[in-house]
Amino acid sequence: MSSWSIAQANLTSVGVLTFIFGFLAARIKSDVRVPDAIYAFLSIYLLFGIGLKGGHSLKTSSVSELATPALTTIACGILIPLLAFLTLKLIKVLNDVDRGSIAAHYGSTSLVTFSAGLLFLESNNVFVEGYAPALLTLLEIPGLIVGIFLASRSLTTKVRWSSTLKEVLLGKTVLLLAGGLAIGLITSNEGYMKVSPFFVDLLNGLLVLFLLHLGYLAGSNFSEIRKVGAPLAAFGIFFPLLSGLIGVTAGSLIGMSVGGATMLGILAASASYIAAPAAVSVALPTASPTLALMSSIGITFPFNLILGIPIYYKIAQLFN
């Protein structure tokens, strides 16, 4: 498949078009947003559904097969926020607390970007290792801890690590993903098949509704997005390309398939806007919530959704 065909397939996918539709609807002041209660339901559904599906797939994966990808993912989770923090030093107007906050967001992961990547690869009949959702869960944690640690070095008051780690490990994102993985792994095939029509068959459709909400959110906050400034906007586009390249390269070097290396690249390039804001607000109450959140959801997420995913896939093809 040519680079243009890959890009065209992604640009004309239902998910990307729905995100753009939501963005445009917000710009013309049309209230098509998903109600808050439905948004909360969709986030729980996607987290648990992805975990459940991944846990069931783990039944065919051995511990030895998972060990190297898991360690590689954790290494990426440590390296990427460190690189983000160092890169952000080029933006002189940022203080170390905000640099650490943004690094924590970019060291963590985006479930919706991951889901959109899976949808893209499945639509193009590209194989992805069944343990990919486990890597999503693993990458969620170290990036938050490293980013917060880097920021904490400049604080006069100590970070409340007990509260921070509780938010990181027991927050909705990690707990629902880990719980879904465990249940999918433990339950019988018969038990899984009984709930798969709801948690698996409907997942892509409900993901589209989530993308509608995120498009509307990006459109509604466009004025705030512009306030992050050109240097941070550039970071929101070019840093994911660097971290995505790191993820794809690492996946390819350890022998993952084209689809698996692509997914590791997508995970590495994504930025959190669910788990990270909650953890950072506990650990770094003086950090600006707007800078990190608008950069991750307003710039990096649309870039990855529209252009990044096919780029990481093409890079993975070149490496294999």
N, C-alpha and C positions, 0 to 999 in steps of 0.2 A: 504494500500500500504506500503511495507517495505521500510526501509531507503535506501537500495541499489536500489530498483526500482525507488524511487523518484530521487536519484542522477543520475541514468542511464538515466531517461527520460529527465533530464535537460542537461546532458553532450552531449546527442545525438540530442538535439533540433537544428533546423536550425540556430537560432540566435547565440547560443554558438559556433557551428561549423564554422559559418561564421566569427565570431570574431577571432577564432583561425587561420582560413585560412588567414585573413587579416594580422595578426601578423606574420605568417610564410612567407607570400609573401613579407612583408617589410624586413624581415631578409635576404632573398635571393636577395634583391635589385630589386624586380619586381614592377613596378609602376602600381599597381591596385587601388591606392587610388581614392576616390571620388573627383572630382574637387571642388575647394573652393566654387564656385557659387552653385553647387548642394548641398554641405554640408550645406550652409546657408539656402537654400530652405528647406532641410529636417528638420533642427532644427525648423524653423518657422512652418512647416507642423505638426510636432509631438506636439509642444507646443499648437498650436491652436486646432488640432484634438483631443488631450486628453482632453483639456478644454471643447470643444464642446460636446463631448461624455459624459463627467461628468456632464455638465450643464443639458443635456437632462435627465440623470438619476436622477438628483436632483428633478425633477418634482414629483417623487414618495416618496420623503423624506420630513418629516415635520421639522420645526425649532426645536422642542423639541428633535426629533430624532438625529439631527445634533449637538446640543449644547454640549453634554458631550464629544463626540469624538473630536470636535473642540477645546474645552478647554484642553483636554488631549494632543492633538497634540501640542498646543502652549506651554504647560508645558514641553513636551519633547524637543521642540525647544529651551527652555531656559536652561534646565538641561544638554543636550548633549554637547554643546560647552563649558560649564563650566567644565564638566568632562574631556573633551578633553584637555582644557588648563591646568588643574591640572595634568593630566597624562603626558603631554608633558614636565612638569618640571623635569621628570626623565631623559630626554635627555638634558644633561648639556650644550651641544654645541649650543643649540638654545637660542636665546634671546626672550624677552617677545613679541616683535613685530611679530616675525615669529611664535611664539606659538599662538598668537591671530589670525594671518592670517590662519594658519592651522585649528585652532578651528572653524573659520568662515566657512571654506570649509566643515568641517565635521558636522557643525551644520545645514548647508543648505542641499539641496537635489539634487539628480540626476534624471532628467526626464527619461533618457534612462534606468537606473536601475529599476525605477518604471514601465516603459513600458514593460521591459523584465519580471518583476515579474508578471504583469497582464497577459502577454502572457503565461507564465508557468502555472499559475492557471487556465486560461481559457482552455488551452490544456488538463488539468487534470480534467476539469468539476467541479472546485471548485468555489463556490459562493463568490462574493466580493460585499460589499455594494456599491451602486451607488455613494455615496458621497466621495469615495476614492480620486478622483482627486481634490476635494476641500481641503482635508487634505494635499495633495501635495503642493498646493498653500499656505496654512497657515504655513506649516513648513519651507517654503523657506525664510521667512522674519526674525523671531526672532533669528535664529542661526547666521545670518550675523551680526545683530546688536550687539548681545552679544559678539561674537568673536572680532569684531572691538573695542567694548568698553573695553574689557579686555586688548587688545593690546595698546589702547590709553593712558592707565594710566602711561605707561613708556615713553611716548613721551614728548619731551620738547615743540614741536609745537602742537597746538590743532588740532584735527581732524575737517575737514570741514563737520560738520554734515548735513548741508543743501544740499550740493552736494552729500554726501554719501546716505542720505535717498532718494534723487531724483533718484539715480542710483538703489537703492534697490527696491523702489516701482514702478518706471516708466521704469525700465530696461526691455529688451525684454522678459525675462523669466516670471516674475510675470504678466506683462501687457498682454501678449498673453494668458497665462493660465486663468487669471481673465476675460479677454474679451471673450474668448471661453466659459467659464462657464456661464457668463451673457447671451450671445447670445443663447446658448443651452437651458438655463432655460426659456428665454422669448419667443423664437420662437415657432410656432405651430408645432404639430406633422407632419403635411403635409410639412411644410418648412424644418424640420429636415430630413425627409425621402428623400427629393429631393437632398440633398447634402451628405447624409450618404454613398452612393456608393463610393464617393471619400474620405471623411474624416474618415470613419469608416472601410469600407470593405478593403481598400488598406493600412490601417495603419500598420498592422503587416508586410506586405511585404516591405514597405518603412523603417520600423524600422530595418529590416535585412540589408538594404543598409547602414544605419547609423552605425550599428555594424561593418560592413566591414571597414568603415572609421576609427572607433575607434580602431579596431584591428591593422590596418595599422599604425595609429598614435602611438600606444603603441610599436609596433615593431620598428618603425623608431627612437623612442626616448629611446630605451632600454638602451643605454649607459648613458643617463641622469637619467633614473630610478635607475640604479645601484649607481649613485652618491649620492642619498639621504641617503645612509648609512643603515647599518643593524638595528640600533635601530628604525629609522623612518619607515623602511620597516616592522618591527615587529608591530609597532603601526598601520600601514595601514591594517594589517590583524586582529590583536586581538582587537583593539578598535571597529571596526564594529560589532564584535561578542558581545561585551558588550552592545553597543548602540542598536543593533538589539534585544537583549534579553530584554532590557528596553522597546522597542516599542511593542514587542509581548506580554510581561507581562501586560503592560498598556492596550493594546487593549483587551486582554482576561478578565482583571479585570472589564472593563466597559461593558462587554457583547457583544463585536463584534464577528462575526462569525470567524471560523478558517481562511477563506480567508481574512477577514478584518483585523484580528490581524496579519496575515502574512504580509499584505501590509503595516501596520503601522510599523512593524519590519523592512521591506525592506526600507521604507522611512527613519527611524531613523538610519539605518546602512549605507545608501548611503552618498556619498560625492559629492559636487557640483564641476563642472569644466566648467560651462557656466556662471551662475549668479555670483558666488563668486569671480572669478578672476576679473571681471569688477568692482564690488563694492569695493573689497580690493585695487585695483590699485588706485582708487580715494581716499580712506580713509587712506591707509597705503602705500604711495609710496616708503618707504624704505624697505618694506618687500620683501623677496626673492620670486619671482613668481614661480621659479622652484621647490622649496621644496614642497609647497602646491599642485601645479598642478600635479607634477609627482607622489606624494603620492596618490592623489585622483584618477587620471585617469590611472596611471601606475600600481598601486598595489591594491587599494581598489576596483576599478571598476571591473577588471577581477576576483578578489576573489569573490565578490558578485555575478557576473554573472555566474560563473562556480560552486561555492560551497555554497556561502552564501544563495542564494534564497531557495534551498531545505532544508538547515539547519533551516532557520527561519520558514519554513512551518512545518517541523517536530516538532519544539518546540511548535508551535501553536497547533498542533495536541495533543501533550502531555498535554497541559493546558486545553483542551476541552474534 
